Amino acid sequence: MADKRQHSAAASRSGPQGLVTAGILADGIGVLPILDAQAALYMACGVLALLFLRVPERVAPR
């Protein structure tokens, strides 16, 4: 039960900081470039996941 309280306390502190950061970035850069960068990061993570999570080839016994 204590773990849930600690997690929710940390989330409640980081929420307003994220909103402020997003607002500053949206005013300075714009919303669409931020969404494009987010999409590029998701695609890069997907490609990395495909590369690292492949099933290794089986080696034939001698």
DAJO-V62969 format. One record per helix or strand of 2 or more residues. SS is the DSSP state (H for helix, E for strand). FROM is the first residue (numbers start at 0). TO is the last residue. If there is no record, write none. Layout:
# DAJO-V62969
SS/FROM/TO, SS/FROM/TO
This chain:
# DAJO-V62969
H/1/27, H/30/51
